[in-house]
Amino acid sequence: MNLKAADLDTQWLEYLCSEFEHDYFRSLLAFLRLERQSGKIIYPPEASVFKALNVTPLASVRVVILGQDPYHGPNQAHGLSFSVMPGLKVPPSLRNIYKELQLDLGCDVPEHGHLTAWAEQGVLLLNAVLSVEHAEAGSHQGKGWERFTDKVIEVINSECDNVVFMLWGAYAQKKGKMIDRDKHLVLSAPHPSPLSAHRGFFGCGHFSKANDYLLSKHKSAIDWQVR
């Protein structure tokens, strides 16, 4: 995998380019190259690894939804957390997100799981880990991506004002500990997976709370209806 700083949106590049020079990131890239050279299938495609950052430039970030790993099934992952390409079955966690949107805002439940329209409105759909091996969930955890995405959160925390962070599940909540609660709105709930959604994700009202907050800060609300 030949990821390089030039693959990043220019707004993010100003703050993240130095990460590419750190030993941890060079080790990460070496690991990814070896994995591909050994014949392993890695998701998402190389051109989509930084898609969350490239579709949602720093200046447009209004909401951050933190995921953990890319999907590890064929053609699912395309660089946005919780999102899958059109034509694929909607994953269970995203189905539950849609159910909560219907409860919270009355949104119609779409038949697809493609969330690029959210990203284009300023919803950063960021996974903590940006790659994964086919059929091996969590296979690229602990290789360096977490440090890189911690830096992304740090940049948003310091350079932006009045961003809504949706932290679903213990993993996301731990990763969001650095966020300044005086500058930003942090919304926490159980993860939307079928194992935990009934423990408080359903009924959390995060989407309406996010819009209420954005409007109170003289920002435009997000159109959460997926079409």
Backbone as CSV, one residue per row, in Angstrom:
resi,resn,N_x,N_y,N_z,CA_x,CA_y,CA_z,C_x,C_y,C_z
1,MET,0.851,-1.182,0.000,0.000,0.000,0.000,0.888,1.233,0.000
2,ASN,0.665,2.123,-0.940,1.550,3.263,-1.148,0.906,4.572,-0.713
3,LEU,0.267,4.572,0.436,-0.351,5.784,0.939,0.707,6.855,1.174
4,LYS,0.330,8.084,0.875,1.265,9.193,1.061,0.493,10.450,1.401
5,ALA,1.230,11.449,1.905,0.585,12.675,2.349,-0.218,13.327,1.231
6,ALA,0.258,13.208,-0.004,-0.424,13.847,-1.134,-1.817,13.276,-1.373
7,ASP,-2.124,12.119,-0.768,-3.458,11.529,-0.922,-4.504,12.256,-0.084
8,LEU,-4.061,13.152,0.799,-4.956,13.826,1.739,-5.438,15.169,1.211
9,ASP,-6.676,15.495,1.549,-7.225,16.821,1.309,-6.272,17.883,1.865
10,THR,-6.141,18.993,1.160,-5.130,19.996,1.529,-5.381,20.611,2.902
11,GLN,-6.643,20.760,3.300,-6.926,21.325,4.631,-6.394,20.411,5.735
12,TRP,-6.634,19.127,5.593,-6.136,18.176,6.588,-4.618,18.064,6.515
13,LEU,-4.095,18.161,5.315,-2.661,17.955,5.117,-1.827,18.936,5.940
14,GLU,-2.315,20.150,6.083,-1.596,21.172,6.861,-1.313,20.681,8.278
15,TYR,-2.240,19.918,8.842,-2.122,19.492,10.232,-1.632,18.051,10.390
16,LEU,-1.745,17.259,9.331,-1.436,15.830,9.444,-0.183,15.400,8.695
17,CYS,0.380,16.277,7.866,1.507,15.848,7.027,2.683,15.356,7.865
18,SER,2.899,15.931,9.029,4.042,15.512,9.858,3.880,14.089,10.367
19,GLU,2.637,13.599,10.454,2.420,12.223,10.917,3.079,11.214,9.986
20,PHE,3.124,11.531,8.706,3.697,10.613,7.724,5.201,10.427,7.917
21,GLU,5.828,11.333,8.665,7.268,11.247,8.902,7.617,10.531,10.196
22,HIS,6.629,10.250,11.018,6.891,9.571,12.288,7.190,8.090,12.055
23,ASP,7.989,7.519,12.925,8.337,6.106,12.821,7.106,5.215,12.856
24,TYR,6.122,5.557,13.697,4.940,4.705,13.811,4.212,4.608,12.479
25,PHE,4.151,5.729,11.728,3.415,5.713,10.473,4.202,4.989,9.390
26,ARG,5.509,5.148,9.404,6.333,4.405,8.453,6.215,2.904,8.706
27,SER,6.156,2.509,9.971,5.970,1.094,10.297,4.611,0.598,9.840
28,LEU,3.600,1.440,9.995,2.249,1.100,9.541,2.234,0.875,8.027
29,LEU,2.846,1.780,7.288,2.875,1.638,5.829,3.644,0.392,5.404
30,ALA,4.737,0.095,6.099,5.508,-1.111,5.787,4.670,-2.356,6.038
31,PHE,3.929,-2.356,7.139,3.035,-3.480,7.451,1.994,-3.658,6.339
32,LEU,1.378,-2.571,5.900,0.349,-2.655,4.863,0.917,-3.152,3.540
33,ARG,2.114,-2.688,3.192,2.752,-3.159,1.952,3.014,-4.660,2.003
34,LEU,3.534,-5.136,3.129,3.822,-6.567,3.265,2.551,-7.403,3.207
35,GLU,1.494,-6.902,3.817,0.226,-7.624,3.787,-0.262,-7.784,2.349
36,ARG,-0.196,-6.719,1.590,-0.643,-6.790,0.196,0.287,-7.667,-0.640
37,GLN,1.588,-7.537,-0.417,2.549,-8.337,-1.182,2.398,-9.829,-0.898
38,SER,1.924,-10.158,0.278,1.731,-11.570,0.624,0.437,-12.136,0.045
39,GLY,-0.322,-11.292,-0.647,-1.542,-11.752,-1.304,-2.812,-11.551,-0.511
40,LYS,-2.709,-10.927,0.656,-3.908,-10.700,1.453,-4.755,-9.587,0.838
41,ILE,-6.055,-9.746,0.984,-6.991,-8.732,0.494,-7.245,-7.746,1.625
42,ILE,-7.021,-6.463,1.337,-7.155,-5.418,2.341,-8.290,-4.480,1.940
43,TYR,-9.123,-4.144,2.914,-10.220,-3.195,2.699,-9.970,-1.936,3.522
44,PRO,-10.474,-0.778,3.066,-11.088,-0.531,1.765,-10.025,-0.445,0.679
45,PRO,-10.418,-0.239,-0.577,-9.415,-0.024,-1.621,-8.500,1.135,-1.242
46,GLU,-7.273,1.071,-1.688,-6.280,2.082,-1.299,-6.770,3.509,-1.538
47,ALA,-7.457,3.730,-2.642,-7.920,5.081,-2.967,-8.978,5.600,-2.005
48,SER,-9.555,4.708,-1.196,-10.622,5.110,-0.279,-10.194,5.150,1.181
49,VAL,-8.938,4.852,1.466,-8.492,4.795,2.868,-8.728,6.121,3.581
50,PHE,-8.448,7.231,2.920,-8.610,8.549,3.526,-9.905,9.239,3.095
51,LYS,-10.860,8.471,2.626,-12.061,9.089,2.058,-12.809,9.951,3.067
52,ALA,-12.894,9.525,4.322,-13.622,10.315,5.324,-13.053,11.727,5.409
53,LEU,-11.731,11.831,5.390,-11.076,13.139,5.481,-11.203,13.924,4.182
54,ASN,-11.201,13.230,3.075,-11.238,13.920,1.782,-12.639,14.397,1.402
55,VAL,-13.659,13.673,1.849,-15.028,14.101,1.558,-15.472,15.198,2.535
56,THR,-14.901,15.197,3.731,-15.271,16.160,4.769,-14.038,16.954,5.185
57,PRO,-13.710,18.029,4.463,-12.554,18.845,4.831,-12.696,19.425,6.232
58,LEU,-11.580,19.773,6.834,-11.569,20.246,8.216,-12.530,21.414,8.437
59,ALA,-12.531,22.373,7.537,-13.352,23.571,7.730,-14.846,23.271,7.708
60,SER,-15.237,22.127,7.165,-16.666,21.816,7.056,-17.158,20.874,8.153
61,VAL,-16.277,20.426,9.043,-16.671,19.443,10.063,-17.651,20.070,11.056
62,ARG,-18.832,19.464,11.141,-19.840,19.899,12.123,-20.197,18.794,13.101
63,VAL,-20.101,17.555,12.631,-20.424,16.387,13.453,-19.359,15.337,13.204
64,VAL,-18.981,14.617,14.248,-18.064,13.485,14.104,-18.759,12.242,14.649
65,ILE,-18.832,11.194,13.820,-19.348,9.890,14.267,-18.186,8.912,14.196
66,LEU,-17.787,8.413,15.360,-16.608,7.548,15.447,-16.988,6.077,15.337
67,GLY,-16.385,5.391,14.399,-16.487,3.939,14.300,-15.184,3.304,14.752
68,GLN,-15.106,1.989,14.640,-13.914,1.286,15.102,-13.070,0.761,13.950
69,ASP,-13.617,-0.157,13.152,-12.889,-0.768,12.037,-13.717,-0.680,10.767
70,PRO,-13.067,-0.716,9.606,-13.826,-0.869,8.363,-14.531,-2.233,8.329
71,TYR,-15.594,-2.324,7.564,-16.222,-3.621,7.328,-15.225,-4.539,6.625
72,HIS,-15.290,-5.833,6.936,-14.296,-6.762,6.398,-14.879,-7.741,5.376
73,GLY,-16.079,-7.425,4.848,-16.647,-8.250,3.797,-16.395,-7.652,2.422
74,PRO,-16.540,-8.436,1.363,-16.260,-7.960,0.008,-17.082,-6.727,-0.365
75,ASN,-16.400,-5.708,-0.847,-17.010,-4.498,-1.419,-17.777,-3.633,-0.422
76,GLN,-17.720,-3.965,0.871,-18.478,-3.172,1.844,-17.792,-1.849,2.167
77,ALA,-16.554,-1.927,2.647,-15.874,-0.738,3.150,-15.499,0.202,2.013
78,HIS,-15.780,1.480,2.216,-15.353,2.476,1.221,-14.837,3.738,1.900
79,GLY,-14.406,3.630,3.140,-13.712,4.718,3.798,-14.531,5.566,4.742
80,LEU,-15.824,5.307,4.873,-16.687,6.047,5.783,-17.228,5.099,6.849
81,SER,-17.130,5.476,8.107,-17.617,4.609,9.180,-19.117,4.366,9.039
82,PHE,-19.510,3.130,9.289,-20.897,2.645,9.270,-21.503,2.577,7.869
83,SER,-20.864,3.135,6.858,-21.428,3.219,5.516,-20.969,2.057,4.640
84,VAL,-21.849,1.622,3.741,-21.477,0.632,2.726,-21.893,1.152,1.354
85,MET,-21.317,0.558,0.347,-21.621,0.980,-1.018,-23.069,0.637,-1.379
86,PRO,-23.654,1.398,-2.310,-25.019,1.102,-2.755,-25.120,-0.314,-3.320
87,GLY,-26.279,-0.922,-3.118,-26.517,-2.262,-3.630,-26.181,-3.369,-2.659
88,LEU,-25.515,-3.031,-1.548,-25.170,-4.043,-0.555,-26.187,-4.035,0.583
89,LYS,-26.307,-5.153,1.252,-27.208,-5.255,2.391,-26.796,-4.282,3.485
90,VAL,-27.759,-3.615,4.082,-27.477,-2.674,5.163,-27.009,-3.449,6.396
91,PRO,-25.819,-3.167,6.933,-25.318,-3.904,8.097,-26.188,-3.678,9.343
92,PRO,-26.142,-4.619,10.287,-27.030,-4.543,11.461,-26.914,-3.246,12.259
93,SER,-25.700,-2.760,12.513,-25.563,-1.527,13.301,-26.186,-0.345,12.580
94,LEU,-25.995,-0.288,11.273,-26.577,0.815,10.509,-28.100,0.694,10.460
95,ARG,-28.617,-0.508,10.400,-30.073,-0.678,10.463,-30.615,-0.076,11.754
96,ASN,-29.888,-0.279,12.848,-30.324,0.272,14.129,-30.166,1.791,14.177
97,ILE,-29.149,2.321,13.508,-29.023,3.775,13.388,-30.233,4.332,12.648
98,TYR,-30.640,3.665,11.586,-31.819,4.100,10.838,-33.085,4.032,11.711
99,LYS,-33.183,2.981,12.531,-34.347,2.872,13.430,-34.387,4.049,14.397
100,GLU,-33.219,4.417,14.938,-33.171,5.547,15.864,-33.497,6.855,15.147
101,LEU,-33.035,7.013,13.918,-33.386,8.199,13.143,-34.896,8.297,12.938
102,GLN,-35.534,7.156,12.727,-36.981,7.150,12.553,-37.678,7.534,13.859
103,LEU,-37.188,6.982,14.986,-37.745,7.313,16.296,-37.531,8.784,16.636
104,ASP,-36.346,9.272,16.343,-35.931,10.608,16.768,-36.493,11.708,15.885
105,LEU,-36.386,11.529,14.572,-36.728,12.593,13.635,-37.816,12.218,12.635
106,GLY,-38.307,10.974,12.718,-39.326,10.549,11.772,-38.801,10.260,10.387
107,CYS,-37.494,10.031,10.260,-36.904,9.763,8.950,-37.401,8.436,8.379
108,ASP,-37.592,8.406,7.083,-37.897,7.145,6.416,-36.663,6.257,6.446
109,VAL,-36.876,4.952,6.563,-35.770,4.000,6.581,-35.370,3.686,5.144
110,PRO,-34.149,4.037,4.735,-33.729,3.786,3.351,-33.408,2.319,3.106
111,GLU,-33.322,1.961,1.842,-33.036,0.580,1.477,-31.546,0.335,1.270
112,HIS,-30.739,1.387,1.337,-29.295,1.236,1.133,-28.554,1.831,2.329
113,GLY,-27.235,1.590,2.386,-26.437,2.048,3.511,-25.340,3.021,3.139
114,HIS,-25.545,3.770,2.076,-24.517,4.678,1.560,-24.689,6.059,2.194
115,LEU,-23.701,6.491,2.997,-23.841,7.690,3.822,-23.014,8.876,3.328
116,THR,-22.603,8.853,2.064,-21.789,9.947,1.549,-22.505,11.291,1.666
117,ALA,-23.819,11.301,1.559,-24.567,12.567,1.671,-24.367,13.206,3.043
118,TRP,-24.229,12.385,4.085,-23.909,12.941,5.409,-22.524,13.564,5.402
119,ALA,-21.559,12.817,4.864,-20.173,13.290,4.853,-20.048,14.613,4.097
120,GLU,-20.806,14.751,3.029,-20.737,15.976,2.222,-21.349,17.176,2.941
121,GLN,-22.137,16.915,3.990,-22.723,17.997,4.789,-21.864,18.380,5.995
122,GLY,-20.744,17.692,6.180,-19.895,18.010,7.319,-19.938,17.002,8.442
123,VAL,-20.473,15.811,8.180,-20.461,14.735,9.168,-19.236,13.860,8.887
124,LEU,-18.223,13.974,9.740,-17.005,13.182,9.553,-17.254,11.767,10.050
125,LEU,-17.282,10.825,9.135,-17.548,9.412,9.448,-16.202,8.710,9.561
126,LEU,-15.618,8.803,10.745,-14.225,8.403,10.966,-14.125,7.092,11.724
127,ASN,-13.457,6.121,11.138,-13.093,4.918,11.876,-11.780,5.150,12.616
128,ALA,-11.620,4.494,13.766,-10.367,4.588,14.515,-9.234,3.898,13.774
129,VAL,-9.568,2.822,13.078,-8.613,2.045,12.283,-9.085,2.128,10.830
130,LEU,-8.178,2.431,9.917,-8.589,2.751,8.547,-8.385,1.630,7.545
131,SER,-7.992,0.440,7.996,-7.860,-0.695,7.078,-8.116,-1.989,7.835
132,VAL,-8.364,-3.053,7.087,-8.639,-4.352,7.690,-8.399,-5.438,6.644
133,GLU,-8.044,-6.624,7.100,-7.891,-7.763,6.197,-9.240,-8.427,5.960
134,HIS,-9.431,-8.915,4.754,-10.664,-9.634,4.405,-10.993,-10.704,5.443
135,ALA,-12.224,-10.653,5.950,-12.787,-11.666,6.852,-12.064,-11.766,8.198
136,GLU,-11.249,-10.762,8.525,-10.499,-10.790,9.794,-10.761,-9.493,10.558
137,ALA,-11.866,-9.455,11.269,-12.228,-8.250,12.018,-11.120,-7.879,13.002
138,GLY,-10.803,-6.605,13.055,-9.807,-6.124,14.007,-8.377,-6.461,13.665
139,SER,-8.134,-6.976,12.467,-6.792,-7.482,12.128,-5.737,-6.390,12.025
140,HIS,-6.133,-5.127,11.840,-5.163,-4.043,11.736,-5.188,-3.116,12.948
141,GLN,-5.807,-3.597,14.021,-5.754,-2.824,15.265,-4.345,-2.908,15.859
142,GLY,-3.923,-1.834,16.498,-2.626,-1.819,17.163,-1.440,-1.675,16.235
143,LYS,-1.686,-1.317,14.981,-0.602,-1.175,13.994,-0.195,0.289,13.767
144,GLY,-0.945,1.221,14.344,-0.598,2.631,14.206,-1.744,3.543,13.806
145,TRP,-2.797,2.958,13.245,-3.910,3.804,12.803,-4.528,4.579,13.963
146,GLU,-4.588,3.952,15.143,-5.226,4.618,16.279,-4.518,5.925,16.620
147,ARG,-3.190,5.929,16.545,-2.436,7.148,16.831,-2.740,8.220,15.783
148,PHE,-2.844,7.806,14.530,-3.145,8.752,13.454,-4.534,9.363,13.642
149,THR,-5.523,8.544,13.948,-6.879,9.080,14.098,-7.049,9.827,15.411
150,ASP,-6.249,9.512,16.421,-6.212,10.365,17.620,-5.772,11.778,17.246
151,LYS,-4.811,11.869,16.346,-4.338,13.168,15.885,-5.449,13.909,15.144
152,VAL,-6.229,13.187,14.342,-7.362,13.807,13.652,-8.317,14.437,14.669
153,ILE,-8.647,13.680,15.715,-9.558,14.195,16.748,-8.928,15.385,17.464
154,GLU,-7.647,15.296,17.732,-6.936,16.396,18.386,-7.008,17.675,17.545
155,VAL,-6.848,17.539,16.235,-6.905,18.692,15.340,-8.300,19.313,15.367
156,ILE,-9.337,18.491,15.271,-10.708,19.011,15.322,-10.947,19.708,16.654
157,ASN,-10.506,19.085,17.730,-10.706,19.631,19.067,-10.084,21.023,19.198
158,SER,-8.900,21.181,18.635,-8.176,22.447,18.812,-8.527,23.499,17.764
159,GLU,-8.812,23.082,16.529,-8.962,24.031,15.434,-10.416,24.383,15.113
160,CYS,-11.352,23.604,15.604,-12.768,23.847,15.317,-13.501,24.268,16.591
161,ASP,-14.654,24.864,16.405,-15.520,25.218,17.529,-16.891,24.607,17.312
162,ASN,-17.525,24.223,18.417,-18.926,23.804,18.396,-19.193,22.638,17.457
163,VAL,-18.355,21.609,17.557,-18.553,20.368,16.814,-19.297,19.380,17.708
164,VAL,-20.195,18.610,17.119,-20.902,17.554,17.849,-20.171,16.235,17.646
165,PHE,-19.768,15.602,18.740,-19.137,14.289,18.688,-20.138,13.248,19.182
166,MET,-20.432,12.260,18.346,-21.301,11.150,18.734,-20.414,9.955,19.044
167,LEU,-20.378,9.589,20.313,-19.506,8.511,20.782,-20.383,7.345,21.221
168,TRP,-20.435,6.334,20.385,-21.311,5.187,20.625,-20.478,3.996,21.051
169,GLY,-20.681,3.547,22.277,-19.948,2.400,22.791,-18.684,2.809,23.526
170,ALA,-18.194,1.891,24.351,-17.051,2.184,25.222,-15.797,2.529,24.433
171,TYR,-15.592,1.878,23.309,-14.378,2.127,22.520,-14.341,3.577,22.051
172,ALA,-15.422,4.050,21.452,-15.476,5.426,20.965,-15.392,6.418,22.116
173,GLN,-16.035,6.087,23.230,-16.025,7.000,24.370,-14.622,7.145,24.952
174,LYS,-13.885,6.062,24.994,-12.497,6.143,25.467,-11.651,6.984,24.510
175,LYS,-11.864,6.791,23.223,-11.084,7.542,22.226,-11.421,9.029,22.271
176,GLY,-12.603,9.367,22.737,-13.019,10.765,22.777,-12.723,11.483,24.072
177,LYS,-11.939,10.880,24.937,-11.681,11.503,26.242,-10.966,12.839,26.137
178,MET,-10.208,13.040,25.061,-9.426,14.271,24.902,-10.267,15.477,24.507
179,ILE,-11.531,15.258,24.147,-12.352,16.343,23.599,-12.706,17.353,24.690
180,ASP,-12.556,18.619,24.366,-12.878,19.719,25.271,-14.396,19.916,25.293
181,ARG,-15.013,19.551,26.405,-16.469,19.644,26.519,-16.962,21.080,26.614
182,ASP,-16.075,22.026,26.871,-16.474,23.434,26.903,-16.567,24.034,25.503
183,LYS,-15.857,23.441,24.541,-15.860,23.924,23.156,-16.829,23.165,22.267
184,HIS,-17.099,21.928,22.632,-17.835,21.028,21.748,-18.933,20.303,22.525
185,LEU,-19.887,19.735,21.804,-20.930,18.901,22.408,-20.554,17.437,22.231
186,VAL,-20.470,16.703,23.323,-20.162,15.278,23.280,-21.406,14.499,23.686
187,LEU,-21.888,13.670,22.787,-23.066,12.829,23.021,-22.606,11.376,23.112
188,SER,-22.918,10.720,24.217,-22.490,9.333,24.438,-23.704,8.428,24.570
189,ALA,-23.575,7.214,24.040,-24.644,6.212,24.126,-24.026,4.842,23.896
190,PRO,-24.743,3.769,24.232,-24.273,2.437,23.854,-24.123,2.328,22.337
191,HIS,-23.352,1.348,21.909,-23.138,1.128,20.472,-24.438,0.657,19.822
192,PRO,-24.681,1.024,18.557,-25.909,0.594,17.886,-25.928,-0.853,17.417
193,SER,-24.959,-1.649,17.765,-24.957,-3.053,17.349,-26.142,-3.779,17.983
194,PRO,-26.594,-4.882,17.381,-27.717,-5.632,17.959,-27.471,-6.089,19.391
195,LEU,-26.215,-6.214,19.789,-25.899,-6.656,21.151,-26.176,-5.597,22.205
196,SER,-26.147,-4.319,21.797,-26.220,-3.262,22.810,-27.216,-2.151,22.516
197,ALA,-27.799,-2.120,21.332,-28.664,-0.996,20.960,-29.823,-0.808,21.927
198,HIS,-30.345,-1.909,22.474,-31.503,-1.827,23.367,-31.121,-1.364,24.772
199,ARG,-29.841,-1.161,25.013,-29.384,-0.709,26.332,-29.300,0.801,26.438
200,GLY,-29.823,1.503,25.447,-29.815,2.955,25.546,-29.490,3.689,24.261
201,PHE,-29.111,2.944,23.212,-28.937,3.649,21.933,-30.298,4.067,21.393
202,PHE,-31.236,3.117,21.380,-32.588,3.487,20.968,-33.161,4.471,21.992
203,GLY,-33.600,5.605,21.495,-34.136,6.641,22.367,-33.128,7.681,22.806
204,CYS,-31.873,7.566,22.339,-30.840,8.521,22.768,-31.071,9.922,22.199
205,GLY,-31.756,10.009,21.065,-32.077,11.310,20.497,-30.890,12.118,20.012
206,HIS,-29.795,11.432,19.670,-28.575,12.160,19.315,-28.727,13.043,18.075
207,PHE,-29.534,12.617,17.137,-29.613,13.354,15.873,-30.358,14.674,16.051
208,SER,-31.443,14.657,16.793,-32.146,15.916,17.062,-31.333,16.793,18.005
209,LYS,-30.652,16.194,18.971,-29.805,16.976,19.879,-28.671,17.654,19.123
210,ALA,-28.102,16.942,18.162,-27.035,17.523,17.342,-27.552,18.736,16.572
211,ASN,-28.702,18.589,15.940,-29.239,19.704,15.160,-29.621,20.885,16.040
212,ASP,-30.205,20.599,17.197,-30.549,21.693,18.123,-29.302,22.470,18.531
213,TYR,-28.233,21.749,18.808,-26.980,22.391,19.209,-26.396,23.215,18.067
214,LEU,-26.345,22.634,16.876,-25.788,23.357,15.728,-26.564,24.648,15.475
215,LEU,-27.888,24.561,15.524,-28.708,25.749,15.303,-28.464,26.796,16.385
216,SER,-28.259,26.343,17.627,-28.004,27.279,18.726,-26.676,28.002,18.562
217,LYS,-25.766,27.402,17.781,-24.459,28.010,17.510,-24.419,28.691,16.143
218,HIS,-25.610,28.930,15.586,-25.753,29.627,14.309,-25.100,28.859,13.154
219,LYS,-25.186,27.538,13.240,-24.756,26.676,12.146,-25.998,26.007,11.564
220,SER,-25.901,25.574,10.316,-27.049,24.899,9.714,-27.152,23.469,10.224
221,ALA,-28.393,22.997,10.330,-28.641,21.635,10.773,-28.268,20.630,9.696
222,ILE,-28.081,19.389,10.104,-27.812,18.296,9.161,-29.130,17.713,8.668
223,ASP,-29.225,17.485,7.394,-30.351,16.735,6.835,-30.001,15.253,6.970
224,TRP,-30.557,14.612,7.989,-30.203,13.229,8.299,-30.940,12.211,7.436
225,GLN,-31.913,12.645,6.672,-32.673,11.714,5.832,-31.789,11.182,4.698
226,VAL,-31.529,9.889,4.720,-30.760,9.255,3.662,-31.707,8.922,2.520
227,ARG,-31.352,9.350,1.318,-32.267,9.175,0.166,-31.683,8.192,-0.830
